[in-house]
Structure formats: structure tokens, C-alpha cells
């Protein structure tokens, strides 16, 4: 078993839990064992912190959270780094997405802004509003200050991505997921830049880093860390850059990966 302390970064969706937010018992047990063995564990998610609120997830006992693709970092409940979009950039983004018929979810450290009806019954946004409750605010005609790290949207048949790239390409990196879901992430930021900041703050060498993920927004972090692990249920982009592919989420993927590398 490895005696040198490591730091392991875990994606949430498709890695820690499934689409119904169910977490395998073996995953909970593994993360607790990692901590018992002296390793540090971080959530590293594309979700903004305002959407990382599930008690069963937080009660597992992670040392810290990287949220919003590296644009929010906290440890033991204390914010270490925060990148908030300027009012001007929020307005510009809303003007472009409205013009290009992209319904959006604006994602912040506390609140999210969205108009569910604009998503034509999309189950994700209905679920999001239900989960966030009073932390999900209506975007249409909103007059207050919008405090966000990033935003997401749905590409529609009326969207011209060439125009979107021309008008917002200097400000954002675009991550396009299956189903034409697009994430707008502040330029040159990612889960990897968040991990880099954490390692600098904690004085941890890159050779002691691991990451586990399954999706396109995990690619940079899987490439950046010393050992990138893709779940067996991963998408092809994640599989291609991983150093190791473990079993799927419900086949004890996290447990098997940590056992393989002798961290537990």
C-alpha cells in the first residue's frame, strides 16, 4: 500500500453518483478509507458550488471542493479562490445567447438563474429547479445583480454556433456534450487549472495527484494529473486520455481503481 500521501480529485456525475444521485456504498467506503490512510480527497466538478448541496454527497467527508470547472475552490468550508464573471460579460453573454436562441442556466456559488419554460420540458432543468428550490431564480426580467462563475445552455436548431464563437470565443471555452448541451467556461479555465491552484496552495507535487472522471469536461484534469482514471461508463474523450480505465460506477469503479493503485 502507498505510504506517501496522495491527493485524489473526483468528478461527481457519472463518477461518484449516477443520474438519479445514487452513490454506491463501495464509493463512500473507499473515500473514507482514503482519508483514513492519510490521503486528501476533493470533489472536482463542472457544477457550480450552488448546485453542490446534496447532504449525502457532502457528508462523505471530502477535504475540499473545486466547482464550476476550476472557477471556485474551497477547503473545509473556506473559499480559497473565486472567479466571478463581470456584469458586462454577463450582459454580453445573455444578449448573444438570446439572439442565438440558446436557453441558459446561469450558475453561481449560491444561486442559479434560469427560465424552465424556455427549455421545452427538459427534465434536467425541471429537476434542477426542484433541487435548488429558492436558490433557483427566474432569469427573465431579473433586476438584481447576477453572481456567476459560468453558464450552460442548449444548442437549438436556430442556433448559429459560428456567430456564438465569433462573439463569445474570446471570453469562453465551449464544452459541447451529448444532446447539444453546451458549457460556457471562462477562457483558459478548467478542472485542471483548479487542481493546479489547489496543489500550489497545499504545496503538493503533481506526482502525487490522481483524478477520476467520465466526461468531456474531465479531459483536461485527467491529462493534467499524474494519474488520470476514467470510469468504465465514461465517454470516448475521457477514455482516450486516461492512464487507466476502471470498472463502471455500479461495478465498484472507484473502489477498484483505488485498490489497483494501492491507495487503500
C-alpha positions, 0 to 999 in steps of 0.5 A: 500500500502507498505510504506517501500521501496522495491527493485524489480529485473526483468528478461527481456525475457519472463518477461518484453518483449516477443520474438519479444521485445514487452513490454506491456504498463501495464509493463512500467506503473507499473515500473514507478509507482514503482519508483514513490512510492519510490521503486528501480527497476533493470533489472536482466538478463542472457544477457550480458550488450552488448546485453542490448541496446534496447532504449525502454527497457532502457528508462523505467527508471530502477535504475540499471542493473545486466547482464550476470547472476550476472557477471556485475552490474551497477547503473545509468550508473556506473559499480559497479562490473565486472567479466571478464573471463581470456584469458586462460579460454577463450582459454580453453573454445573455444578449448573444445567447438570446439572439442565438436562441440558446436557453441558459442556466446561469450558475453561481456559488449560491444561486442559479438563474434560469427560465424552465419554460424556455427549455421545452420540458427538459427534465434536467432543468425541471429537476434542477429547479426542484433541487435548488428550490429558492436558490433557483431564480427566474432569469427573465426580467431579473433586476438584481445583480447576477453572481456567476462563475459560468453558464450552460445552455442548449444548442437549438436548431436556430442556433448559429454556433459560428456567430456564438464563437465569433462573439463569445470565443474570446471570453469562453471555452465551449464544452459541447456534450451529448444532446447539444448541451453546451458549457460556457467556461471562462477562457483558459479555465478548467478542472485542471487549472483548479487542481493546479491552484489547489496543489500550489496552495497545499504545496503538493507535487503533481506526482502525487495527484490522481483524478477520476472522471467520465466526461468531456469536461474531465479531459483536461484534469485527467491529462493534467494529473499524474494519474488520470482514471476514467470510469468504465461508463465514461465517454470516448474523450475521457477514455482516450486520455486516461492512464487507466480505465476502471470498472463502471460506477455500479461495478465498484469503479472507484473502489477498484481503481483505488485498490489497483493503485494501492491507495487503500 
